[in-house]
Amino acid sequence: RPDVVLMDIRMPDMNGIDAAKILTEERVAPVVLLTAYSDRDLIQEARAAGVVGYLVKPVQEANLAPAIEIAMARFSELRELEKDVDNLEEQLETRKLVDRAKGILMDTQGLTESAAFRRIQKMSMNTRKSMKEIAQAIILTFEASQ
């Protein structure tokens, strides 16, 4: 994978903004557009496509290096934030499942919330499975018995 993609808006076979959108959706690399156009609409389109840098030609070498460095840093930060979001979504899903499984144990076995949680936790440790897997098993077993 490239560290950064530098491209023009005007390309022979494809619009550069469309190409940039594909690259950013696929998380290939940060995209910096080099173009002769400073039209506000093009800038907005580039921004919407996920472009992290937009330089108007003629570009001085002294301006190019900082733009590339910033683009790479922002892309890296974005990837880290996406990982954080994925982890948080997974934690939220696990918590919802564990809460639902706790409710089932509380209703069917008369346990308190803390006792139900400890039961799930103990089952997780004893079987070396995640609490999410234990919660899913409790929920599936309950639903199958209904």
C-alpha positions in Angstrom: 0.0 0.0 0.0 1.2 3.5 -0.7 2.0 5.9 2.1 0.1 8.7 0.4 -1.6 9.2 -3.0 -1.0 12.5 -4.9 -3.3 13.0 -7.8 -4.8 15.6 -10.0 -8.6 16.2 -10.2 -8.4 16.0 -14.0 -7.4 12.5 -15.2 -7.8 10.9 -18.6 -10.2 8.0 -17.7 -11.8 9.0 -14.5 -12.6 12.1 -12.5 -9.9 12.5 -9.8 -12.5 13.2 -7.1 -14.3 9.9 -7.9 -11.0 8.1 -7.8 -10.1 9.7 -4.5 -13.5 8.6 -3.1 -12.8 5.0 -4.0 -9.3 5.2 -2.4 -10.6 6.8 0.8 -13.6 4.4 1.1 -11.1 1.5 0.7 -8.8 3.1 3.2 -5.9 2.6 0.8 -3.9 5.7 1.8 -4.4 9.4 2.5 -5.3 11.3 -0.7 -3.8 14.7 -1.5 -5.2 16.4 -4.6 -2.9 18.6 -6.8 -4.9 20.7 -9.1 -5.0 24.0 -11.0 -8.6 24.6 -9.8 -9.5 26.4 -6.6 -13.2 26.4 -7.3 -15.2 26.2 -4.1 -17.5 23.5 -5.4 -14.5 21.2 -6.3 -13.1 21.8 -2.8 -16.4 20.8 -1.2 -16.5 17.7 -3.5 -13.0 16.8 -2.5 -13.8 17.2 1.1 -16.9 15.0 0.8 -14.8 12.4 -0.9 -12.5 12.2 2.1 -9.5 13.9 0.6 -7.1 15.1 3.4 -5.1 17.6 1.3 -5.8 20.0 -1.5 -3.0 21.9 -3.1 -3.4 24.4 -6.0 -0.8 24.3 -8.7 1.8 25.5 -9.1 3.0 23.8 -5.9 6.2 24.8 -4.3 8.3 21.9 -3.0 8.4 23.6 0.4 4.6 23.4 0.6 4.4 19.8 -0.6 6.3 18.1 2.1 4.3 19.6 5.0 1.0 18.8 3.2 2.1 15.2 2.8 3.2 14.9 6.4 0.0 16.4 7.7 -2.1 14.1 5.4 -0.3 11.0 6.6 -0.7 12.0 10.2 -4.5 12.7 9.8 -5.0 9.4 8.0 -3.2 7.6 10.8 -5.3 9.4 13.4 -8.5 8.5 11.4 -7.5 4.8 11.3 -6.9 4.8 15.1 -10.3 6.5 15.7 -12.0 3.9 13.5 -10.4 1.1 15.5 -11.6 2.8 18.7 -15.1 3.0 17.3 -15.0 -0.7 16.4 -13.8 -1.6 19.8 -16.5 0.5 21.5 -19.2 -1.0 19.3 -18.0 -4.4 20.3 -18.0 -3.5 24.0 -21.5 -2.1 23.7 -22.8 -5.2 21.9 -21.2 -7.4 24.6 -22.7 -5.3 27.4 -26.1 -5.5 25.8 -25.9 -9.2 25.5 -24.6 -9.6 29.1 -27.4 -7.4 30.4 -30.0 -9.4 28.5 -28.5 -12.7 29.8 -28.5 -11.3 33.4 -32.1 -10.4 33.0 -32.9 -14.0 31.9 -31.0 -15.4 34.8 -32.7 -13.0 37.2 -36.2 -14.0 35.9 -35.7 -17.7 35.5 -33.5 -18.4 38.6 -34.4 -15.6 40.9 -30.9 -14.2 41.1 -30.0 -10.7 41.9 -28.3 -8.6 39.2 -24.9 -9.0 40.8 -25.3 -12.7 41.3 -26.4 -13.1 37.7 -23.3 -11.2 36.6 -21.1 -13.3 38.8 -22.6 -16.5 37.4 -21.9 -15.4 33.8 -18.4 -14.3 34.8 -17.7 -17.7 36.5 -19.1 -19.6 33.5 -16.8 -17.6 31.3 -13.8 -18.3 33.3 -14.6 -22.0 33.8 -15.2 -22.6 30.0 -12.5 -20.2 28.8 -15.1 -18.5 26.7 -15.8 -14.8 26.5 -18.6 -13.3 28.5 -20.2 -12.4 25.2 -20.2 -16.1 24.1 -21.7 -17.2 27.5 -24.4 -14.5 27.3 -25.3 -15.5 23.7 -25.5 -19.2 24.8 -27.8 -18.2 27.7 -30.0 -16.2 25.4 -30.2 -18.9 22.7 -31.0 -21.5 25.3 -33.8 -19.3 26.8 -35.2 -18.6 23.4 -35.2 -22.2 22.4 -37.1 -23.2 25.5 -39.9 -20.6 24.7 
